[in-house]
Amino acid sequence: MQALNFIINNILTQAAVTIGLIAMLGLLLQKKPFGQVVSGTMKTMLGFMVLSAGSGIIVESLTYFGEIFTAGFGMKGLVPSIEAINGQAMSDLGLGSEIALTLAAIFIFNILIARFTKWKYIFLTGQALLWMATICGVFGYYVGLRGPALVLVGGLVGGIFAVAMPAIAQPWIRKITGDENDNIALGHFCTIGYVFTAWVSKLVGDSSKSTEDMKLPKAFEFLQDTYLSVMVVMVPLYVVTALFAGPEFCGKFSGSTNYVVHAFLQAMQFVVGIYVLMSGVRLLLAEIVPAFRGIAMKLVPDAIPALDCPVLFPYAPNAVILGFISTTIGSILGMFLFPMFGLPMILPGMLTNFFAGGCAGIFGNAAGGRRGCIISGIAHGLFITLLPAILAPMLGDIGFINTTCTDVDTIAAGLFYGWLLKPLFSIFM
């Protein structure tokens, strides 16, 4: 019994150790040399711990921002950040190990579905799988699941999404890449938003006039740097909000530092958190994805790798920038529009606006050219603001304050849990 308690308290409840053991298992099954097994295991654990540190920085910054936003504008704005949800799920709910195990279960179910059905997509964007595992873990907890049941249900739900989303996007991917042989697919859990954008663009656009036929001013080239683009938006957002909140209220946080300078530094701290977290994600995924990739490709004949959205950026770089800008405009409009209908105010999520907005711009351009790209991009911004507003009350019931998420496929998974599984489980549990 003592040995079992030791394993539970010191291994299975320590997320970094759990995910390291998952990576080690994958490497051992591929018969990697001893040195590679040790290196892959240790780097996976290090990456997860760096990721957790980044999540902590983001949560601290967003907590401050939520306070001054409420004081400054007299309304509660929610910051969309799946990273913050991940950090809070691990620290407050103690779901670190469950999230790590759900991540592995999603990948296993993905392989099984691809192996035994006609949909051969293997989802290789580990970061997106991590966020899906986070949502499945959190909402599994929300509907009353615990332990192995939480992991298995989350793995099945996430595995279905991991196959279904690339399949839904693939007709558009063929048009964007010009590749009819399906050498690559899109592995990004914002796909419902991309398909929505393409539909809108097709209705309002003109596909004969591409975004790639136009020249963008050099002044906008800096937006191609993710962290600069986030910084350019977050710094004014924090500083202006602090000005509205006033020196008396903000002084509770800034101490002897000028409250405007402190707001500036907190905005920079948010970007630092994103940088640290993304560094941890890259380190983590550089080890754990290869640990699974070889197994998946051996088990699934004719497998199609589903890759992260930046793989599409070179096909329409102008559309990426226009998609980012128009999605940001749409999200700002949604920020003020949806509270009029009783929904919570959702602040623009700049990281999502860049990656998802840029990719949506590519879809919009493929469907309706530059006009379609711009108009559908604004519609996309509204769409990815509406869905987080719908999800937010459920997250509030769990205890997530001042945050929600914008990856629409993960939101769809959360709504699936809340709208379907929760009433269903309440009958039997």
N, C-alpha and C positions, 0 to 999 in steps of 0.2 A: 504493500500500500504506500509506503514511504517513497519507493522508487516511482510509482505512478504519480503521486502528488508532485514529486520533483519534476517529472516530465511535463505535467500540465502547467505548473507554475513558472517553470524556468525555460521551457522550450516552446510548447504549443501556444502559450499566451504571449510570447515574445515574437512579434511579427517579423522582425529582421531575421531571426533564427529560422522561423518557419519557411520564409520564402527562400532563404539560403539552402535549406534542405530540399526544397522543390527543385531548385536549379541543380543541386548536386545529383539528385535522382535522374534528372534528364540527361546529364552528362555521363553518368555511369551506364545508363541504358544504351548510350551511343558508343560505349567502350572507349571513351576518351582517355588519353594518358593521365597518370596520376597528377602530374603538375597542372594540367589544364583543369582537372576536376577541382583541385584546391583553389586555383586562381579564380575560376568561374564562381565558385561558392562564396569566396571571400568578397569578391567585387560585387556580387549580387547583394550581399548583406550591407556592404558599404553604401551602395547606391540607394538602397531602401532607407538607410539611416539619414543620408543626405536629403532624400526626398522628404522625409519626416521633418527634418530641420527647416526646410523651405516652407513646408505647410505651416509650421509654427510661426514663422516670420509673417506670413500672409495673414494668418488668423489674427495675430496681434495688431497688424496695421488696419485690417478691416474692422476690428472691434472699435478702435479709435475713430475710424471714419463713420461708422454707424452712430456713434454718440454725437459727434459734431453735426452730422447731417440732420438728425432728429431735432437737435437744439436750434440749428440754423434755419431750417425750413418748416419746422413744426409738423413734419411728416416723416414716416419711416420708409426709407429707401433700402431695398435689398440689393446686395452686391452679388452678381452671379459669379460663383467661383467653386467649381468642383474640387479644386485643390483644398479650399478651406473646409469643404464637407469631408474630404478625405482625412484631413488633419484632425477635425473634431470627432469624426467617427472612431479614429484610433485612440485619441486621448480621452474623450469623455465617455464614449460608449464601450470602449475596450474591444473593438471589433477588428483590430489589426490582423490577428491570425486568421479570422474568418474571411477577411477581404483577400488575404494572400492565398488561402485555400480556394476561395471562389474563383480567383484569377486562374489558378491551375485547372479547376473544374470546367470553366468556360472553354479553355483551350482544348481540353479532352473531349468535351461534347461537340465542339466545332469539328474536330477530327472525325468523330464518329458519324456525325451528320453528313459531312463531306464524303466519307468513305462509302456510306450505304445509300446515298441519294444521288440524283443527277446534278446537284449543286456542289461543285468541286472547289469552292472558295475556302482558302485557309487564311484567316485574319491574322496578319503579322504586325499590326500596329499595337505593340504591347502597351503603350501609354493609354490608348483608347480602351483596351481591354481592362486596364487597371481602373479607369474611371467607371466602366460598366460594372466591374466587380464591386466597386465602392457603392454604387447606387443599389445594386442587387443585395449587397450586404446590409445597407442601411434600411432599405424598404422591406427586406426579409425580416429584419428585427422589428420593424414597424408593424407588420401583420402578425407577429407573434412567433415566428420561426426562431429556433435556436439550434446551435450545434450542427451536426451533420445534415439535418433537414434544411437549414438555412443555406449551407454550402451547395447541396445538391440541386435545390430549386433554383438558386442563383446561377449555378453552372449551366443548367438546362435553358433558362431564360436567356442568359447571355450568349450561350452557344447558338441558339436559334437566331438571335440578332446578328451574330458574327457571320452567319451564312446568308441570311435574308437581305441585309443591307447592301453588301457588294452585288448580289444578284439584281436588286432593284436598280442600282446605279449603272450596271454594266452596259445597257444600250446607249446611254449618254457617254460613257467612257470610250466606247468604240468610235463615236463621232468626234470626240475631243482629240483622241490620240491617232485616229486614222488606222487603228490596228484591229482588223477583223479576226485575228487569231487568238484573242483573249490572252495575251502574254502577261498582262497585269490587270488588276481590278483595284477598286478604291476601298481601303479599309479605314474608314473614319466615321465615327458615330454622330455625324451631323447630316446623314444622307437624306433623311426625310425632308430636311430644309432645302437641300440641293435640288431634289426632284420637284418640290414645290416651286422653287425659283425658276427652274427650267419651264415648268408649265406656265407660270405668269409671263415669262419672257417670250414664250412662243405666241402668247395671245397679243402682246403689245408691241413686239419688236419686229426687226427686219434683219434676218440672218445674213443678208448680202453685204452688210456694212459692219465689218468686224472691228473690235477694239484694237486689234493688232495692226490696223491700217493707219492708226493715229500716233502722234508723237506726244509723250507727256513731258512737261517742263522738268528740267533738272532739279528744280526746287523741291519736287515731290519724291525724288529718288531715295531720300533718307527713310521714307516709310517702309522700304523693303527690309529694314532692320527691325525685327520684332520688338526688341526691348526699347528702342528709341520711340517707336510708334506708341507703345504702351505708356512710356514716360511722358510724351508730349500731351497725351490726353489726361493721365492721372494727376500730374502736377497741377494744372489749372483746376481740375475738379476738387482736389483737396484744399488748395489755397483759397479758392472762391468760397467753398463751403465754410472754411475757418473764418473768413471775413464776415460771413453772414452769422455765424455762431457767436462771434465777438470775443474780445480779449479776456473778459471775465470768465466765461465758460471754458474757453480753450486753455486758460491759464492753469486749470486743474490738471491738465496733461503735460503742458510745456514747462512748468516750473520756472526757472530763471531764464530760459530761452524765449526769445520773442515768439509769440504764438503763430505768426505767419511763417517764420523760419521753421518752426517745429512742424507745421503742416507740410511744408515743402519736404522736410526730411522724412516725414512719415510716408509721403507719396513715393519718394525714392526708396524707402524701405520696402514698400510693396513691390517695386520692380526688382529689388534685391531678392526678395522672397521668391518671385517668379524665376529669377536667374538661378538661384540655389536649387529650387525644386526641379527645374528643367535639367540642371546638371545632374542631379540625382537620378532623374528619370532616364536620361541618356546612359548613364553608367549602369543602372539597373537593367535596362532593356538590352544593352549591348551584350549582356551575359545571359539573361534568362530567355530571350527570344531565340538565339541560336541553340540553346539547350532543348527547345521544343521543335525548332524548324526541321532539323534533320529527321526526327521521328515522324513528324507530320508528312513530309514529302515522301518518306518511304512507305507509309501506310495508305496514302491516298493517291492512286494512279491518276495522271492528268490533272493534278492539283493546280489551281490558279492562285498565285499569291496576291492577297489584298493588302495594299501598301498605304501608308499615310498620305494625307492630302497634298503635301508639298511636292510629291512626285508629279503632280499635274501642273505645277506652277510654270515650268519652262514652256509649256504649250501655249500659254496666253498670259504673259507677264503683265501687260497693260490691263487686262481684265481683272487680275489679282488686285491691283491698286484701286481700280474703279469699284470693284466689289467691296473692298474694305471701306472705302469712303461712303458709298451709298448705303451699305449695311449699318454703318455708324449713324448716318443721318436717320435711317429708319428706326434704329433702337432709341435714339434721342426723342423722336416723335412719339414712339410707344411709351417712353418713360412718363410723358405728360398726358398721353391720351388714355391709357388703360385705367389709371386711378379714377377717372370720371365714371367708370362703370363698376366701381367698387372693388377693383383688383389692387393688389399692392404695387407700389412704385418699384420698378426694376431699373436699376442703374446700368448703363452700358457696360458690357464685359469686353474690355478691349482685346484681350487675348483671343477670345472667341471671334470677335469682329474681324480680327486680322486673318486668322486661319480659316474659319468657316466662311467669313465674308469674302475672302479672296477666292476660295474654292467655289463658292456660290456664283461669284462673278464669272468664272470660267464656264460654269454650266449655263448661266444667263447669256453669255456671249455665243456659246454654241447653239443655243435655241433661238436667240433673237437679236444677235449683233449688239452693237454698242448701245442703242436705245433700249433694247431689252435688258441688257446688262445693268444699266443704271436704274431703270424703273423697277425691275424685279429685285434688284439689290435692296432698294428701299423697302419693298414688300417683305423681303427676307429678314431685314432688321426688325420690322414689326412682328413677324412670325416668331423669331427667336426671343422676342421680349414677351409676347403673349403666353407662350407655353411655360416659361419659368414662373410667370405670375399665377398660372393655374396650379402649378406644382407647389408653390411656396407654402400654402396653408398646411399641407401634409408634412413638409419639412419642419414647420413651426410646431406641429403636434409632437414631433420626435424630440425637439429641443434645439434645432438649428436656428440661431438668431442672426439676423442681418445678412443672410446669404441664401442663394439658390444656385441653380446651374443652368447653362444654356445649350449644352449639347443635346439637340432635340431627340436623338435616338435614345439616349440615356433617360431623358425626361419621359419619353414614351414607355420605357421599361418601368420607371417609377409609377407612372399613372396606371400601368397594367397591374402592378402590385396593389395599388390603392383602390382602384375602381373595380377590379375583378377578383383578385386573389384574397384580399382582406374580407369582403363579404362571404366569399366561398369558404375560407378557412374558419370564419366565425361560426359556421354551421356545425363544423366537425371538431373544433378545438375548444 
